Amino acid sequence: MNPLVSIILPSYNHKEYLKERLDSILNQTFQNFELIMLDDASTDGSQEFLKAYKDHPKVAHSVFNEINTGSPFKQWQRGLELAKGEYVWIAESDDACELNFLASSMEVFGLYSEASIVVAQTFKFTSQKIGGEVYHHIFKESNPTLISQKNINFCPILNVSACIFKNPKLGNGSNEFVNYRLIGDRVFYHEFFYGGLVVKNSNTRSYFRKEGESVSALKFKDSSYLKQYFKEHLRFIDYVYQNTKLPETFYNAYLSKFFKRVRDRMNKKDKLSLTYLLLVIKYKTKLK
């Protein structure tokens, strides 16, 4: 297989990792690709670094925002609108991969023509070492598998850099996943690939950067973040319920799971606030 692959590089304040990321892209053994570089108003010199590559023959687009969008998923949307390839790889700017990543993924698509997404074997890594394997929830029971209601409680693929997917061809219309700041990846997979076949590829590796303890963990977040987190999960499950005839038992279980996740991370002071009271009311009134 030799189709065009559109590689979207969404960058924000990852200057120290950009050379490693770009080397892992530009030196792929599979070379039929276009690179779309997007920087979301970085303040660490990332834009200046990327501008040195803007005339590279593989770079199709370079978009440097002057004002931060506030959401990585708006960058995804912009890249997808520009993408001309039959397949797409969103290569996050702090991750890395083996140089056969694209070639191996294309071989899997050749074997599974009906596949929507191919996911490379994924490992955590830091600047010092390669760590353990990351197990994507979608493969808990089988490989290949489908994105379906049974795995609605989890983000099916934990690191978008690990996968190549068929171009959903967004056009310039409104897309649900862009309305989220925190869980847009979960929404994206469900919105465009629900019912689609996902195949794990063990013949190459993607590396998911985890420098130190993850600051994205909920235990580090304040009440305003937790409120937004619950609101986004509520919006998502409402979207799924309306569009896929989700059983009410699934709906209630999902909502309860993420309400309890937020509740258990709020301190006593937060639980005496009006914000928390309104959150409890919202949760109880939304149960089916």
C-alpha positions as a printed NumPy array, in Angstrom:
array([[  0.   ,   0.   ,   0.   ],
       [  1.269,   3.446,  -0.901],
       [ -1.575,   5.882,  -0.128],
       [ -0.948,   9.452,   0.958],
       [ -0.801,   9.864,   4.745],
       [ -1.476,  13.278,   6.275],
       [  0.598,  13.797,   9.412],
       [ -0.751,  16.454,  11.751],
       [  1.776,  17.842,  14.24 ],
       [ -0.097,  19.916,  16.874],
       [  2.518,  21.779,  18.914],
       [  2.299,  23.724,  22.159],
       [  5.292,  24.508,  24.378],
       [  7.233,  21.341,  23.561],
       [ 10.33 ,  22.913,  22.029],
       [ 12.716,  20.587,  23.887],
       [ 11.046,  17.546,  22.278],
       [ 10.405,  18.864,  18.766],
       [ 13.65 ,  17.725,  17.145],
       [ 13.132,  14.144,  18.345],
       [  9.513,  14.224,  17.165],
       [ 10.35 ,  15.692,  13.754],
       [ 13.217,  13.237,  13.25 ],
       [ 10.808,  10.378,  13.968],
       [  8.418,  11.757,  11.336],
       [ 10.695,  12.906,   8.526],
       [ 12.894,   9.787,   8.616],
       [ 10.065,   7.26 ,   8.288],
       [ 10.817,   4.418,   5.887],
       [  7.385,   5.077,   4.327],
       [  7.705,   8.446,   2.608],
       [  4.377,   9.112,   0.875],
       [  3.153,  11.67 ,   3.392],
       [  2.45 ,  15.34 ,   3.862],
       [  3.252,  17.112,   7.128],
       [  0.91 ,  19.719,   8.587],
       [  2.607,  21.723,  11.351],
       [  0.321,  23.601,  13.755],
       [  1.542,  25.659,  16.701],
       [ -0.988,  27.046,  19.158],
       [  0.799,  30.243,  20.23 ],
       [  3.656,  28.576,  22.099],
       [  5.666,  30.803,  24.42 ],
       [  8.84 ,  28.681,  24.655],
       [ 10.317,  29.276,  21.199],
       [  8.554,  26.349,  19.519],
       [  7.291,  28.511,  16.656],
       [ 10.772,  29.78 ,  15.858],
       [ 12.073,  26.206,  15.869],
       [  9.288,  24.952,  13.574],
       [  9.715,  27.828,  11.122],
       [ 13.104,  26.371,  10.183],
       [ 11.162,  23.413,   8.713],
       [  8.406,  25.306,   6.901],
       [ 10.129,  25.014,   3.505],
       [ 10.915,  21.31 ,   3.914],
       [  9.565,  19.41 ,   0.854],
       [  7.364,  17.226,   3.085],
       [  5.717,  20.181,   4.843],
       [  2.402,  20.979,   3.168],
       [  1.127,  23.543,   5.691],
       [  2.544,  25.589,   8.559],
       [  0.004,  27.363,  10.751],
       [  1.29 ,  29.461,  13.644],
       [ -1.421,  30.886,  15.894],
       [ -0.891,  34.265,  17.531],
       [ -3.562,  33.566,  20.168],
       [ -3.91 ,  30.243,  21.958],
       [ -7.166,  28.42 ,  21.143],
       [ -7.488,  26.905,  24.623],
       [ -8.104,  23.415,  23.234],
       [ -5.857,  20.875,  21.491],
       [ -8.923,  19.56 ,  19.678],
       [ -9.341,  22.792,  17.741],
       [ -5.872,  22.081,  16.424],
       [ -6.961,  18.58 ,  15.475],
       [ -9.897,  20.042,  13.586],
       [ -7.714,  22.542,  11.746],
       [ -5.303,  19.824,  10.712],
       [ -8.074,  17.513,   9.552],
       [ -9.59 ,  20.283,   7.45 ],
       [ -6.243,  20.684,   5.68 ],
       [ -5.463,  16.962,   5.358],
       [ -5.573,  15.53 ,   1.85 ],
       [ -4.424,  12.013,   2.688],
       [ -6.52 ,   8.88 ,   2.707],
       [ -5.052,   8.159,   6.142],
       [ -4.207,  10.485,   9.033],
       [ -1.661,  10.39 ,  11.833],
       [ -1.933,  12.954,  14.652],
       [  1.663,  12.933,  15.906],
       [  1.668,  14.804,  19.196],
       [  4.705,  17.002,  19.578],
       [  6.238,  15.385,  22.678],
       [  5.886,  11.755,  21.567],
       [  8.067,   9.547,  19.349],
       [  7.976,   6.276,  17.415],
       [  9.987,   3.704,  15.489],
       [ 10.958,   4.615,  11.935],
       [  8.853,   1.772,  10.484],
       [  5.712,   3.129,  12.175],
       [  3.995,   4.245,   8.95 ],
       [  5.202,   1.354,   6.784],
       [  4.083,  -1.222,   9.326],
       [  0.703,   0.483,   9.804],
       [  0.1  ,   0.503,   6.05 ],
       [  0.875,  -3.216,   5.935],
       [ -1.811,  -3.842,   8.557],
       [ -4.337,  -1.795,   6.599],
       [ -3.423,  -3.963,   3.598],
       [ -4.313,  -7.067,   5.603],
       [ -7.47 ,  -5.531,   7.142],
       [ -8.967,  -3.357,   4.426],
       [-12.105,  -2.884,   6.526],
       [-10.128,  -1.453,   9.47 ],
       [-10.781,   2.137,  10.524],
       [ -7.864,   2.5  ,  12.943],
       [ -4.528,   0.741,  13.392],
       [ -2.861,   1.168,  16.795],
       [  0.833,   0.514,  17.345],
       [  2.183,  -1.225,  20.401],
       [  2.674,   1.651,  22.827],
       [  5.269,   2.249,  25.535],
       [  5.716,   5.003,  28.086],
       [  9.006,   6.848,  27.865],
       [ 10.931,   9.753,  29.35 ],
       [ 14.08 ,  11.563,  28.308],
       [ 16.053,   8.968,  30.271],
       [ 14.405,   5.621,  29.573],
       [ 11.668,   3.543,  27.963],
       [  9.121,   2.283,  30.485],
       [  6.306,  -0.225,  30.483],
       [  3.715,  -0.922,  27.835],
       [  0.532,   1.151,  27.669],
       [ -2.531,  -1.08 ,  27.347],
       [ -5.302,   0.54 ,  25.328],
       [ -8.776,  -0.211,  26.717],
       [-10.173,  -1.066,  23.298],
       [ -8.123,  -4.314,  23.232],
       [ -9.139,  -5.548,  26.68 ],
       [-11.105,  -8.494,  25.289],
       [ -9.912,  -9.029,  21.74 ],
       [ -7.838,  -7.876,  18.791],
       [ -9.141,  -6.866,  16.271],
       [-12.181,  -5.323,  17.914],
       [-14.931,  -2.747,  17.395],
       [-15.592,   0.582,  19.066],
       [-18.954,  -0.092,  20.655],
       [-21.207,   0.49 ,  23.654],
       [-19.384,  -2.12 ,  25.718],
       [-16.282,   0.088,  25.972],
       [-18.111,   3.388,  26.406],
       [-16.73 ,   3.84 ,  29.947],
       [-13.177,   4.305,  28.728],
       [-11.285,   6.319,  26.169],
       [-10.61 ,   3.481,  23.715],
       [ -7.113,   4.619,  22.67 ],
       [ -5.057,   6.304,  25.36 ],
       [ -2.585,   8.076,  23.084],
       [ -3.587,   9.405,  19.673],
       [  0.042,   9.377,  18.477],
       [ -0.087,   5.587,  18.511],
       [ -2.708,   5.279,  15.794],
       [ -3.256,   5.795,  12.098],
       [ -6.877,   6.221,  11.077],
       [ -8.849,   6.611,   7.88 ],
       [ -9.455,  10.26 ,   7.127],
       [-12.941,  11.182,   8.406],
       [-12.922,  14.174,   5.991],
       [-14.478,  16.739,   8.289],
       [-14.862,  19.509,   5.763],
       [-15.61 ,  22.877,   7.341],
       [-18.717,  21.876,   9.296],
       [-19.254,  21.794,  13.035],
       [-17.929,  18.731,  14.83 ],
       [-18.915,  17.559,  18.305],
       [-15.399,  16.744,  19.557],
       [-14.243,  20.34 ,  19.125],
       [-16.674,  21.472,  21.843],
       [-14.544,  19.797,  24.528],
       [-11.353,  20.941,  26.226],
       [-10.582,  17.832,  28.294],
       [-12.056,  14.675,  26.734],
       [-12.243,  15.547,  23.05 ],
       [-10.204,  12.473,  22.081],
       [-12.828,  10.157,  23.604],
       [-15.552,  12.065,  21.761],
       [-13.588,  12.026,  18.492],
       [-13.239,   8.232,  18.402],
       [-16.909,   7.751,  19.191],
       [-18.14 ,  10.435,  16.816],
       [-16.281,   9.251,  13.723],
       [-15.397,   5.61 ,  14.353],
       [-18.277,   4.125,  16.338],
       [-18.735,   0.577,  15.018],
       [-15.38 ,   0.754,  13.259],
       [-12.775,  -2.009,  13.343],
       [ -9.633,  -1.278,  15.381],
       [ -6.517,  -3.427,  14.926],
       [ -3.461,  -3.584,  17.194],
       [ -0.127,  -3.655,  15.378],
       [  2.632,  -5.349,  17.366],
       [  5.218,  -4.947,  14.602],
       [  6.153,  -1.381,  15.502],
       [  6.231,   0.877,  18.538],
       [  4.913,   4.285,  19.484],
       [  6.311,   6.076,  22.521],
       [  4.013,   8.033,  24.857],
       [  5.927,  10.619,  26.869],
       [  5.386,  10.542,  30.619],
       [  7.898,  12.879,  32.251],
       [  7.49 ,  12.526,  36.025],
       [  4.091,  12.074,  37.653],
       [  1.329,  13.074,  35.271],
       [  0.   ,  16.536,  36.108],
       [ -3.125,  15.598,  34.154],
       [ -4.161,  13.245,  36.97 ],
       [ -7.398,  14.324,  38.614],
       [ -5.863,  14.357,  42.085],
       [ -3.915,  17.477,  41.108],
       [ -6.97 ,  19.406,  39.902],
       [ -9.035,  22.084,  41.634],
       [-12.835,  22.228,  41.9  ],
       [-13.275,  24.339,  38.755],
       [-11.416,  21.729,  36.697],
       [-13.4  ,  18.893,  38.266],
       [-16.638,  20.713,  37.492],
       [-15.621,  21.103,  33.852],
       [-14.575,  17.451,  33.749],
       [-18.003,  16.299,  34.937],
       [-19.835,  18.686,  32.585],
       [-17.905,  17.31 ,  29.614],
       [-18.656,  13.711,  30.541],
       [-22.318,  14.622,  30.981],
       [-22.382,  16.279,  27.569],
       [-20.671,  13.275,  26.009],
       [-23.019,  10.668,  27.447],
       [-26.012,  12.795,  26.421],
       [-24.578,  12.879,  22.897],
       [-24.088,   9.098,  22.854],
       [-27.548,   8.484,  24.318],
       [-29.208,  10.602,  21.631],
       [-27.238,   9.218,  18.712],
       [-26.773,   5.497,  19.39 ],
       [-29.872,   4.45 ,  21.364],
       [-27.771,   3.803,  24.438],
       [-29.702,   1.801,  27.086],
       [-30.649,   3.83 ,  30.155],
       [-28.691,   1.423,  32.367],
       [-25.518,   2.264,  30.421],
       [-26.301,   5.963,  30.653],
       [-26.838,   5.896,  34.416],
       [-23.775,   3.75 ,  35.067],
       [-21.573,   6.117,  33.067],
       [-22.922,   9.233,  34.729],
       [-22.582,   7.724,  38.203],
       [-19.019,   6.622,  37.528],
       [-17.826,  10.09 ,  36.582],
       [-19.839,  11.908,  39.233],
       [-18.273,   9.691,  41.907],
       [-14.841,  10.219,  40.396],
       [-15.274,  13.98 ,  40.813],
       [-16.976,  13.744,  44.225],
       [-14.205,  11.611,  45.672],
       [-11.548,  14.126,  44.646],
       [-13.207,  17.204,  46.122],
       [-12.186,  18.243,  49.622],
       [-14.579,  19.077,  52.463],
       [-14.503,  22.797,  51.72 ],
       [-15.383,  22.208,  48.066],
       [-18.318,  20.014,  49.076],
       [-19.819,  22.884,  51.094],
       [-19.768,  25.211,  48.1  ],
       [-22.646,  26.248,  45.839],
       [-20.682,  24.86 ,  42.892],
       [-20.761,  21.374,  44.354],
       [-24.442,  21.634,  45.313],
       [-25.335,  22.557,  41.735],
       [-23.232,  19.659,  40.502],
       [-25.139,  17.217,  42.718],
       [-28.48 ,  18.618,  41.535],
       [-27.386,  18.346,  37.895],
       [-26.297,  14.746,  38.429],
       [-29.492,  13.643,  40.174],
       [-31.818,  15.352,  37.702],
       [-30.03 ,  13.818,  34.704],
       [-30.337,  10.198,  35.848],
       [-32.861,   8.268,  33.799]])
